[in-house]
């Protein structure tokens, strides 16, 4: 890890993203310690710098953000489903719930370290994770945090509480969330954040949900919860609780601007309005949803209703540009329209993930902007057509996504060069 205090990035095309969203030519970016110190015309930089990066033939972008991830799931890559699964419930029972029961604390550490290293290679510098290891709950978030610290990236962690393994493990899940949230609040380390993790409405009874809500509210934290991922989640909640998933979460006070509802594939208009009205963020995970055959979330309608929709990968990848492309294709296919959803899909990664992450990182992420944390990615790219702020998103989806990441910087440290 390079520990240069000042890094000057010159000769690249700078795509700032953020509110300003400019494409700048002839500009250089100066990083000083953890922050972006200055962005201005290249000729104005005449000082001595610890490190100068020549970004000729490259686009300079803010580091990518993943708003829904499961580090531990990457442990079974290549294994396939352990048994044929006819629906989402069987995918959970045959694969994920068999895996997570086996995880030890050591497995949790390595299963985080591997995708984090992969994230560096793909320019993803911030990840919002959702962790499960029911027979190694206590201390699991600390060992994952150790891997996050070692790789130099930043992550928000939570433990996915559920009733599926009995009351004792559910209690442990609450305690693990509480302990890690308290740790993060005390340390205020900008590499680490915490949310209160809930598996899903169909694996959490009212008693546990109440206790979790109470503990979360006492700590003034948001929640991270799988929400109406499959239609079976809605069926279960209607049958057992007499209400739909989002309504139930709302009744328990789980929704709000600090909460992330992952998936929201099967939400109706009223539920979209509840998400929008409470400011709850949605993490859209198109590749996972298609792989599990649960459907495609209508992010066009959600956006129209004012829901903030970000992009996660649900552990399918840490390559956010791959997920971005899938998001666009999925809207085209599900709406039977090759011209719909471009801004809605592209905005998830380009703008909305930063808006979501900035709720936890105090507005310092997701843009090449003076004063922001220096999370910067350089991608090799020779645009074959005009490249400016009006064409940037098209280049991002169809061109930049096909180019290798050359350099990844997080908090002003060069993690890959
Ligand atoms: Zn998930």
Boltz pocket constraint, residues with backbone or C-beta under 6 A from the ligand:
constraints:
  - pocket:
      binder: B
      contacts: [[A, 68], [A, 69], [A, 70], [A, 130], [A, 226], [A, 262], [A, 314]]
      max_distance: 6.0
